[in-house]
Amino acid sequence: MKGAKAGESHPDAVHSPILGLKLAEKLKATGVEVVFRSSSENDVKPASTGTYLIEKLKK
């Protein structure tokens, strides 16, 4: 996918996966748990935001 690597231009930079990847890196560095999903990854767990929240609340 064009724009999926840092330094490449993307036609819609705000919705580029790079913005999410960079945000995830910064959050992980501060100890925040991150689940990154993009449209190119169809097989990522959890299946939905609701499923993730329910799994976390059960712990």
C-alpha positions in Angstrom: 0.0 0.0 0.0 1.4 3.4 -1.0 2.0 5.6 2.0 2.3 2.7 4.4 6.0 3.4 5.1 7.4 6.4 6.9 8.7 9.0 4.5 6.3 8.1 1.7 3.7 10.6 0.6 0.0 9.6 0.9 -3.0 11.3 -0.8 -4.8 11.6 2.6 -2.1 11.9 5.2 -4.5 12.2 8.2 -6.0 8.8 7.3 -2.7 7.2 6.4 -1.7 4.2 8.4 1.6 6.0 9.1 -0.2 8.5 11.5 -1.6 5.5 13.4 1.7 3.7 13.5 3.6 6.7 14.8 0.9 7.4 17.4 1.1 3.7 18.5 4.9 4.0 18.8 4.6 7.0 21.1 1.8 5.5 23.2 3.7 2.2 23.7 6.8 4.1 24.8 4.7 5.6 27.6 3.3 2.3 28.6 -0.1 2.5 27.0 -1.4 -0.7 25.5 -2.1 -0.3 21.8 -4.0 -2.4 19.3 -3.3 -1.1 15.8 -5.6 -2.0 13.0 -5.6 -1.0 9.3 -7.7 -1.9 6.3 -4.8 -4.0 5.0 -5.0 -6.3 8.0 -8.2 -8.3 7.8 -7.2 -11.0 10.4 -6.4 -8.9 13.4 -7.7 -9.7 16.9 -9.9 -8.5 18.6 -12.7 -8.6 16.0 -14.2 -5.3 17.2 -13.8 -2.5 19.7 -16.7 -3.9 21.8 -15.0 -7.3 21.9 -11.8 -5.7 23.1 -13.5 -3.6 25.7 -15.4 -6.6 27.1 -12.3 -8.7 27.2 -10.4 -6.0 29.2 -13.3 -5.4 31.6 -13.5 -9.1 32.4 -9.8 -9.1 33.6 
